[in-house]
Amino acid sequence: MKQHYYLAFLLFFASCQDHQHENSIQYANEKISIDGKPNDHAWKHTHWRAMDQRWLGNEYSKEDFQGRYKVTWDHDHLYVLAEIHDDKLIDIHKDGLDNYWNDDCLEVFIDQDASKGDHQYNYNAFAYHIALDNKVVDIGVDSLPHYYDHVQCIRQTKGNKSIWELSIDIYDDSYQMEKNNKKTRLEEFKKIGFAIAYCDNDQSEERENFIGSVLVEGEDKNRGWIDAGVFGQYILVK
């Protein structure tokens, strides 16, 4: 009988550890160079997470799209490494501020204090659209799209596989456009809201799919650009 209790305890403990692992972001103990190559030691000690939640579009095949990512941090930045398998890379809208979500792009959602809530036309949270040319777009308080220099990104593509490596400056909701804004310093035990997604276009006027990292309940799953409450909730750990 004691053995059964002991086994049950071990299984419960392992389950708790896995849950804690999935809801935490590990500190990068070594420097990360943004070059689109997953060779830094910090990445080797960071686990892959799935990007497999269909937010928009019909069912897709593994040949059409596969995605996974890693995320880590230091006191100055949040870092993301995304591995995307996409059989066609499409950039048909030459104006980077027009229909940017309908070209192939990586999208990173950040709510720096995990406060959730609306962020459509404010800076309660950010939804960074990173295009194939590495330009970064989000909507401003004026309800118009703008370029932001908050994200440094390098993409390396070979065949159908692209490696996106990102370094992201974090700002709180006091951010103002064209002002000298102070970045948020990241610390252990800080809570953040985070999600990542990919807009997949296979030569159409509009994207065929939008695939994210978190389960969004309800019929309307394309709410990340408005509602930070659908982001994943994470804690920074060392």
DOPAZA-134979 format. One record per residue (C-alpha): residue in three letters; x, y, z; residue number from 1. Coordinates in nm, 4 decimals. Layout:
// DOPAZA-134979
<rec resn="ALA" x="X" y="Y" z="Z" resi="NUM"/>
...
END
This chain:
// DOPAZA-134979
<rec resn="MET" x="0.0000" y="0.0000" z="0.0000" resi="1"/>
<rec resn="LYS" x="0.2823" y="0.2398" z="0.0900" resi="2"/>
<rec resn="GLN" x="0.4367" y="0.1749" z="-0.2486" resi="3"/>
<rec resn="HIS" x="0.1124" y="0.2811" z="-0.4188" resi="4"/>
<rec resn="TYR" x="0.1021" y="0.6061" z="-0.2196" resi="5"/>
<rec resn="TYR" x="0.4679" y="0.6713" z="-0.2992" resi="6"/>
<rec resn="LEU" x="0.4122" y="0.6097" z="-0.6718" resi="7"/>
<rec resn="ALA" x="0.1078" y="0.8365" z="-0.6709" resi="8"/>
<rec resn="PHE" x="0.3115" y="1.1092" z="-0.5011" resi="9"/>
<rec resn="LEU" x="0.5899" y="1.0796" z="-0.7589" resi="10"/>
<rec resn="LEU" x="0.3403" y="1.1041" z="-1.0452" resi="11"/>
<rec resn="PHE" x="0.1737" y="1.4065" z="-0.8858" resi="12"/>
<rec resn="PHE" x="0.5119" y="1.5731" z="-0.8262" resi="13"/>
<rec resn="ALA" x="0.6210" y="1.5089" z="-1.1861" resi="14"/>
<rec resn="SER" x="0.2914" y="1.6510" z="-1.3126" resi="15"/>
<rec resn="CYS" x="0.3400" y="1.9650" z="-1.1032" resi="16"/>
<rec resn="GLN" x="0.6960" y="2.0015" z="-1.2291" resi="17"/>
<rec resn="ASP" x="0.5823" y="1.9693" z="-1.5927" resi="18"/>
<rec resn="HIS" x="0.3066" y="2.2260" z="-1.5367" resi="19"/>
<rec resn="GLN" x="0.5519" y="2.4657" z="-1.3730" resi="20"/>
<rec resn="HIS" x="0.7964" y="2.4074" z="-1.6585" resi="21"/>
<rec resn="GLU" x="0.5346" y="2.4890" z="-1.9213" resi="22"/>
<rec resn="ASN" x="0.4221" y="2.8078" z="-1.7444" resi="23"/>
<rec resn="SER" x="0.7686" y="2.9509" z="-1.6813" resi="24"/>
<rec resn="ILE" x="1.0339" y="3.1123" z="-1.8997" resi="25"/>
<rec resn="GLN" x="1.3906" y="3.0236" z="-1.8106" resi="26"/>
<rec resn="TYR" x="1.6693" y="3.2808" z="-1.7771" resi="27"/>
<rec resn="ALA" x="1.9419" y="3.2896" z="-2.0446" resi="28"/>
<rec resn="ASN" x="2.2666" y="3.2339" z="-1.8567" resi="29"/>
<rec resn="GLU" x="2.4758" y="3.3084" z="-2.1634" resi="30"/>
<rec resn="LYS" x="2.4773" y="3.5780" z="-2.4309" resi="31"/>
<rec resn="ILE" x="2.2541" y="3.5317" z="-2.7359" resi="32"/>
<rec resn="SER" x="2.3674" y="3.6628" z="-3.0747" resi="33"/>
<rec resn="ILE" x="2.0808" y="3.7523" z="-3.3078" resi="34"/>
<rec resn="ASP" x="2.1949" y="3.5908" z="-3.6325" resi="35"/>
<rec resn="GLY" x="1.9191" y="3.3448" z="-3.7229" resi="36"/>
<rec resn="LYS" x="2.1323" y="3.0506" z="-3.6120" resi="37"/>
<rec resn="PRO" x="2.0216" y="2.8415" z="-3.3108" resi="38"/>
<rec resn="ASN" x="2.3806" y="2.7811" z="-3.1978" resi="39"/>
<rec resn="ASP" x="2.3943" y="2.9799" z="-2.8748" resi="40"/>
<rec resn="HIS" x="2.4330" y="2.7712" z="-2.5605" resi="41"/>
<rec resn="ALA" x="2.1305" y="2.9411" z="-2.4052" resi="42"/>
<rec resn="TRP" x="1.9071" y="2.7887" z="-2.6741" resi="43"/>
<rec resn="LYS" x="2.0450" y="2.4413" z="-2.6130" resi="44"/>
<rec resn="HIS" x="1.9194" y="2.4627" z="-2.2529" resi="45"/>
<rec resn="THR" x="1.5731" y="2.5909" z="-2.3532" resi="46"/>
<rec resn="HIS" x="1.2903" y="2.3548" z="-2.4466" resi="47"/>
<rec resn="TRP" x="1.0774" y="2.3687" z="-2.7599" resi="48"/>
<rec resn="ARG" x="0.7119" y="2.4659" z="-2.7320" resi="49"/>
<rec resn="ALA" x="0.4396" y="2.3907" z="-2.9858" resi="50"/>
<rec resn="MET" x="0.2796" y="2.6369" z="-3.2249" resi="51"/>
<rec resn="ASP" x="-0.0159" y="2.4225" z="-3.3260" resi="52"/>
<rec resn="GLN" x="-0.3414" y="2.6002" z="-3.2383" resi="53"/>
<rec resn="ARG" x="-0.5486" y="2.6878" z="-3.5474" resi="54"/>
<rec resn="TRP" x="-0.6936" y="3.0342" z="-3.4906" resi="55"/>
<rec resn="LEU" x="-0.8110" y="3.0950" z="-3.8489" resi="56"/>
<rec resn="GLY" x="-0.8537" y="2.8898" z="-4.1643" resi="57"/>
<rec resn="ASN" x="-0.9207" y="2.5319" z="-4.2623" resi="58"/>
<rec resn="GLU" x="-0.7240" y="2.2247" z="-4.1617" resi="59"/>
<rec resn="TYR" x="-0.3709" y="2.2301" z="-4.2986" resi="60"/>
<rec resn="SER" x="-0.1160" y="1.9580" z="-4.3719" resi="61"/>
<rec resn="LYS" x="0.2294" y="1.9152" z="-4.2177" resi="62"/>
<rec resn="GLU" x="0.3707" y="1.9831" z="-4.5628" resi="63"/>
<rec resn="ASP" x="0.1949" y="2.3207" z="-4.5637" resi="64"/>
<rec resn="PHE" x="0.2923" y="2.4312" z="-4.2128" resi="65"/>
<rec resn="GLN" x="0.4712" y="2.3188" z="-3.8969" resi="66"/>
<rec resn="GLY" x="0.5876" y="2.5486" z="-3.6207" resi="67"/>
<rec resn="ARG" x="0.7581" y="2.5455" z="-3.2833" resi="68"/>
<rec resn="TYR" x="0.9457" y="2.7989" z="-3.0733" resi="69"/>
<rec resn="LYS" x="1.1700" y="2.8658" z="-2.7749" resi="70"/>
<rec resn="VAL" x="1.1638" y="3.1675" z="-2.5452" resi="71"/>
<rec resn="THR" x="1.4130" y="3.2929" z="-2.2867" resi="72"/>
<rec resn="TRP" x="1.5097" y="3.6220" z="-2.1209" resi="73"/>
<rec resn="ASP" x="1.7745" y="3.8336" z="-1.9562" resi="74"/>
<rec resn="HIS" x="1.7376" y="4.1626" z="-1.7704" resi="75"/>
<rec resn="ASP" x="1.7316" y="4.3649" z="-2.0935" resi="76"/>
<rec resn="HIS" x="1.5374" y="4.1557" z="-2.3443" resi="77"/>
<rec resn="LEU" x="1.2978" y="3.8745" z="-2.4157" resi="78"/>
<rec resn="TYR" x="1.4380" y="3.6343" z="-2.6771" resi="79"/>
<rec resn="VAL" x="1.2435" y="3.4147" z="-2.9180" resi="80"/>
<rec resn="LEU" x="1.3631" y="3.1403" z="-3.1512" resi="81"/>
<rec resn="ALA" x="1.0981" y="3.0156" z="-3.3959" resi="82"/>
<rec resn="GLU" x="1.1347" y="2.7238" z="-3.6371" resi="83"/>
<rec resn="ILE" x="0.8774" y="2.7457" z="-3.9149" resi="84"/>
<rec resn="HIS" x="0.8254" y="2.4925" z="-4.1940" resi="85"/>
<rec resn="ASP" x="0.6269" y="2.6657" z="-4.4691" resi="86"/>
<rec resn="ASP" x="0.6148" y="2.5344" z="-4.8249" resi="87"/>
<rec resn="LYS" x="0.5578" y="2.8842" z="-4.9726" resi="88"/>
<rec resn="LEU" x="0.6838" y="3.2204" z="-4.8462" resi="89"/>
<rec resn="ILE" x="0.4586" y="3.4983" z="-4.9705" resi="90"/>
<rec resn="ASP" x="0.4995" y="3.8766" z="-4.9551" resi="91"/>
<rec resn="ILE" x="0.2560" y="4.0241" z="-5.2086" resi="92"/>
<rec resn="HIS" x="0.1705" y="4.3517" z="-5.0343" resi="93"/>
<rec resn="LYS" x="0.4624" y="4.5800" z="-5.1139" resi="94"/>
<rec resn="ASP" x="0.3488" y="4.8527" z="-4.8753" resi="95"/>
<rec resn="GLY" x="0.4582" y="4.7114" z="-4.5391" resi="96"/>
<rec resn="LEU" x="0.1783" y="4.8972" z="-4.3576" resi="97"/>
<rec resn="ASP" x="-0.0971" y="4.7643" z="-4.5855" resi="98"/>
<rec resn="ASN" x="-0.2499" y="4.4201" z="-4.5284" resi="99"/>
<rec resn="TYR" x="0.0654" y="4.3129" z="-4.3453" resi="100"/>
<rec resn="TRP" x="-0.1286" y="4.0337" z="-4.1685" resi="101"/>
<rec resn="ASN" x="-0.2203" y="3.8779" z="-4.5051" resi="102"/>
<rec resn="ASP" x="0.1406" y="3.8057" z="-4.6010" resi="103"/>
<rec resn="ASP" x="0.3518" y="3.5383" z="-4.4371" resi="104"/>
<rec resn="CYS" x="0.4672" y="3.6851" z="-4.1080" resi="105"/>
<rec resn="LEU" x="0.5527" y="3.5918" z="-3.7528" resi="106"/>
<rec resn="GLU" x="0.3462" y="3.7597" z="-3.4812" resi="107"/>
<rec resn="VAL" x="0.4565" y="3.7997" z="-3.1197" resi="108"/>
<rec resn="PHE" x="0.2157" y="3.9157" z="-2.8486" resi="109"/>
<rec resn="ILE" x="0.3524" y="4.0657" z="-2.5247" resi="110"/>
<rec resn="ASP" x="0.1690" y="4.1943" z="-2.2186" resi="111"/>
<rec resn="GLN" x="0.4572" y="4.3078" z="-1.9980" resi="112"/>
<rec resn="ASP" x="0.2709" y="4.2879" z="-1.6659" resi="113"/>
<rec resn="ALA" x="0.0196" y="4.0110" z="-1.7501" resi="114"/>
<rec resn="SER" x="-0.2646" y="4.2547" z="-1.6784" resi="115"/>
<rec resn="LYS" x="-0.4759" y="4.1189" z="-1.9671" resi="116"/>
<rec resn="GLY" x="-0.7519" y="4.3403" z="-2.1070" resi="117"/>
<rec resn="ASP" x="-0.8008" y="4.5444" z="-2.4232" resi="118"/>
<rec resn="HIS" x="-0.4977" y="4.6638" z="-2.6205" resi="119"/>
<rec resn="GLN" x="-0.6447" y="4.7354" z="-2.9625" resi="120"/>
<rec resn="TYR" x="-0.5620" y="5.1072" z="-2.9742" resi="121"/>
<rec resn="ASN" x="-0.3437" y="5.1416" z="-2.6658" resi="122"/>
<rec resn="TYR" x="-0.0171" y="5.0046" z="-2.5264" resi="123"/>
<rec resn="ASN" x="-0.1576" y="4.7811" z="-2.2567" resi="124"/>
<rec resn="ALA" x="0.0026" y="4.5103" z="-2.4715" resi="125"/>
<rec resn="PHE" x="0.1752" y="4.4781" z="-2.8098" resi="126"/>
<rec resn="ALA" x="0.1098" y="4.2573" z="-3.1124" resi="127"/>
<rec resn="TYR" x="0.4280" y="4.2710" z="-3.3199" resi="128"/>
<rec resn="HIS" x="0.3917" y="4.1543" z="-3.6811" resi="129"/>
<rec resn="ILE" x="0.7375" y="4.0646" z="-3.8150" resi="130"/>
<rec resn="ALA" x="0.7431" y="4.0539" z="-4.1940" resi="131"/>
<rec resn="LEU" x="0.9730" y="3.8537" z="-4.4195" resi="132"/>
<rec resn="ASP" x="1.1893" y="4.1660" z="-4.4579" resi="133"/>
<rec resn="ASN" x="1.2128" y="4.1886" z="-4.0741" resi="134"/>
<rec resn="LYS" x="1.0088" y="4.5097" z="-4.0526" resi="135"/>
<rec resn="VAL" x="0.7877" y="4.5189" z="-3.7418" resi="136"/>
<rec resn="VAL" x="0.4324" y="4.6588" z="-3.7399" resi="137"/>
<rec resn="ASP" x="0.1668" y="4.7145" z="-3.4740" resi="138"/>
<rec resn="ILE" x="-0.1343" y="4.9454" z="-3.4428" resi="139"/>
<rec resn="GLY" x="-0.0856" y="5.2701" z="-3.2537" resi="140"/>
<rec resn="VAL" x="-0.3140" y="5.4757" z="-3.0307" resi="141"/>
<rec resn="ASP" x="-0.4268" y="5.6618" z="-3.3451" resi="142"/>
<rec resn="SER" x="-0.5726" y="5.3293" z="-3.4750" resi="143"/>
<rec resn="LEU" x="-0.3175" y="5.3285" z="-3.7606" resi="144"/>
<rec resn="PRO" x="-0.0339" y="5.0798" z="-3.8226" resi="145"/>
<rec resn="HIS" x="0.3205" y="5.1944" z="-3.7517" resi="146"/>
<rec resn="TYR" x="0.6715" y="5.0540" z="-3.7687" resi="147"/>
<rec resn="TYR" x="0.8414" y="4.9814" z="-3.4360" resi="148"/>
<rec resn="ASP" x="1.2083" y="4.9267" z="-3.3588" resi="149"/>
<rec resn="HIS" x="1.1367" y="4.7217" z="-3.0455" resi="150"/>
<rec resn="VAL" x="1.2275" y="4.3926" z="-3.2157" resi="151"/>
<rec resn="GLN" x="1.5598" y="4.2927" z="-3.3649" resi="152"/>
<rec resn="CYS" x="1.5060" y="3.9958" z="-3.5966" resi="153"/>
<rec resn="ILE" x="1.7146" y="3.7848" z="-3.8319" resi="154"/>
<rec resn="ARG" x="1.5545" y="3.5095" z="-4.0419" resi="155"/>
<rec resn="GLN" x="1.7528" y="3.2322" z="-4.2096" resi="156"/>
<rec resn="THR" x="1.5688" y="3.0172" z="-4.4641" resi="157"/>
<rec resn="LYS" x="1.6868" y="2.6941" z="-4.6237" resi="158"/>
<rec resn="GLY" x="1.4366" y="2.5002" z="-4.8298" resi="159"/>
<rec resn="ASN" x="1.1022" y="2.4996" z="-4.6508" resi="160"/>
<rec resn="LYS" x="1.2518" y="2.5704" z="-4.3059" resi="161"/>
<rec resn="SER" x="1.2974" y="2.9195" z="-4.1657" resi="162"/>
<rec resn="ILE" x="1.4683" y="3.0042" z="-3.8379" resi="163"/>
<rec resn="TRP" x="1.3527" y="3.3351" z="-3.6896" resi="164"/>
<rec resn="GLU" x="1.5650" y="3.4709" z="-3.4038" resi="165"/>
<rec resn="LEU" x="1.4344" y="3.7723" z="-3.2131" resi="166"/>
<rec resn="SER" x="1.5490" y="4.0066" z="-2.9390" resi="167"/>
<rec resn="ILE" x="1.2588" y="4.2121" z="-2.8004" resi="168"/>
<rec resn="ASP" x="1.2647" y="4.5304" z="-2.5933" resi="169"/>
<rec resn="ILE" x="0.9839" y="4.5312" z="-2.3370" resi="170"/>
<rec resn="TYR" x="0.7737" y="4.8405" z="-2.2638" resi="171"/>
<rec resn="ASP" x="0.4868" y="4.9022" z="-2.0239" resi="172"/>
<rec resn="ASP" x="0.1577" y="5.0797" z="-2.0919" resi="173"/>
<rec resn="SER" x="0.3136" y="5.4245" z="-2.0380" resi="174"/>
<rec resn="TYR" x="0.4787" y="5.3921" z="-2.3820" resi="175"/>
<rec resn="GLN" x="0.4254" y="5.6915" z="-2.6128" resi="176"/>
<rec resn="MET" x="0.5055" y="5.7125" z="-2.9820" resi="177"/>
<rec resn="GLU" x="0.8028" y="5.9277" z="-3.0801" resi="178"/>
<rec resn="LYS" x="0.8991" y="5.9809" z="-2.7166" resi="179"/>
<rec resn="ASN" x="1.2068" y="5.8772" z="-2.5209" resi="180"/>
<rec resn="ASN" x="1.0517" y="5.5726" z="-2.3522" resi="181"/>
<rec resn="LYS" x="1.2183" y="5.3744" z="-2.0782" resi="182"/>
<rec resn="LYS" x="1.2381" y="5.0002" z="-2.1333" resi="183"/>
<rec resn="THR" x="1.1132" y="4.7597" z="-1.8685" resi="184"/>
<rec resn="ARG" x="1.3932" y="4.5783" z="-1.6864" resi="185"/>
<rec resn="LEU" x="1.3067" y="4.2110" z="-1.6539" resi="186"/>
<rec resn="GLU" x="1.3477" y="4.0434" z="-1.3160" resi="187"/>
<rec resn="GLU" x="1.3016" y="3.6966" z="-1.1727" resi="188"/>
<rec resn="PHE" x="0.9420" y="3.6110" z="-1.0763" resi="189"/>
<rec resn="LYS" x="0.7990" y="3.8802" z="-1.3038" resi="190"/>
<rec resn="LYS" x="0.4745" y="3.7702" z="-1.4708" resi="191"/>
<rec resn="ILE" x="0.4156" y="3.8416" z="-1.8383" resi="192"/>
<rec resn="GLY" x="0.1541" y="3.7619" z="-2.0990" resi="193"/>
<rec resn="PHE" x="0.2989" y="3.6013" z="-2.4113" resi="194"/>
<rec resn="ALA" x="0.1868" y="3.4265" z="-2.7279" resi="195"/>
<rec resn="ILE" x="0.3308" y="3.3680" z="-3.0727" resi="196"/>
<rec resn="ALA" x="0.1594" y="3.2914" z="-3.4026" resi="197"/>
<rec resn="TYR" x="0.2221" y="3.2609" z="-3.7754" resi="198"/>
<rec resn="CYS" x="0.0199" y="3.4061" z="-4.0619" resi="199"/>
<rec resn="ASP" x="0.0391" y="3.1625" z="-4.3547" resi="200"/>
<rec resn="ASN" x="-0.0441" y="3.2717" z="-4.7081" resi="201"/>
<rec resn="ASP" x="-0.0098" y="3.0376" z="-5.0042" resi="202"/>
<rec resn="GLN" x="-0.0542" y="3.2952" z="-5.2822" resi="203"/>
<rec resn="SER" x="-0.4023" y="3.4279" z="-5.2000" resi="204"/>
<rec resn="GLU" x="-0.5333" y="3.7782" z="-5.1427" resi="205"/>
<rec resn="GLU" x="-0.5790" y="3.6852" z="-4.7757" resi="206"/>
<rec resn="ARG" x="-0.3927" y="3.4490" z="-4.5445" resi="207"/>
<rec resn="GLU" x="-0.5261" y="3.0943" z="-4.5477" resi="208"/>
<rec resn="ASN" x="-0.4273" y="3.0155" z="-4.1888" resi="209"/>
<rec resn="PHE" x="-0.3356" y="3.1769" z="-3.8611" resi="210"/>
<rec resn="ILE" x="-0.1694" y="2.9304" z="-3.6219" resi="211"/>
<rec resn="GLY" x="-0.0874" y="3.0223" z="-3.2630" resi="212"/>
<rec resn="SER" x="0.0763" y="2.8888" z="-2.9505" resi="213"/>
<rec resn="VAL" x="-0.2166" y="2.9060" z="-2.7062" resi="214"/>
<rec resn="LEU" x="-0.5640" y="2.7575" z="-2.6982" resi="215"/>
<rec resn="VAL" x="-0.8257" y="3.0291" z="-2.7454" resi="216"/>
<rec resn="GLU" x="-1.1742" y="2.9348" z="-2.6305" resi="217"/>
<rec resn="GLY" x="-1.4901" y="3.0198" z="-2.8254" resi="218"/>
<rec resn="GLU" x="-1.5746" y="3.0644" z="-3.1915" resi="219"/>
<rec resn="ASP" x="-1.3716" y="3.3820" z="-3.2486" resi="220"/>
<rec resn="LYS" x="-1.0101" y="3.2804" z="-3.1932" resi="221"/>
<rec resn="ASN" x="-0.8573" y="3.5770" z="-3.3773" resi="222"/>
<rec resn="ARG" x="-0.8665" y="3.8030" z="-3.0712" resi="223"/>
<rec resn="GLY" x="-0.4984" y="3.8346" z="-2.9803" resi="224"/>
<rec resn="TRP" x="-0.4621" y="4.1693" z="-3.1584" resi="225"/>
<rec resn="ILE" x="-0.7379" y="4.3131" z="-2.9367" resi="226"/>
<rec resn="ASP" x="-0.7550" y="4.1130" z="-2.6126" resi="227"/>
<rec resn="ALA" x="-0.4441" y="4.0369" z="-2.4063" resi="228"/>
<rec resn="GLY" x="-0.6563" y="3.8042" z="-2.1957" resi="229"/>
<rec resn="VAL" x="-0.6066" y="3.5270" z="-2.4527" resi="230"/>
<rec resn="PHE" x="-0.2252" y="3.5339" z="-2.4194" resi="231"/>
<rec resn="GLY" x="-0.0458" y="3.2648" z="-2.2243" resi="232"/>
<rec resn="GLN" x="0.0485" y="3.3618" z="-1.8696" resi="233"/>
<rec resn="TYR" x="0.4125" y="3.3000" z="-1.7737" resi="234"/>
<rec resn="ILE" x="0.6571" y="3.3706" z="-1.4929" resi="235"/>
<rec resn="LEU" x="1.0253" y="3.4502" z="-1.5440" resi="236"/>
<rec resn="VAL" x="1.2535" y="3.2148" z="-1.3509" resi="237"/>
<rec resn="LYS" x="1.6249" y="3.1502" z="-1.3027" resi="238"/>
END
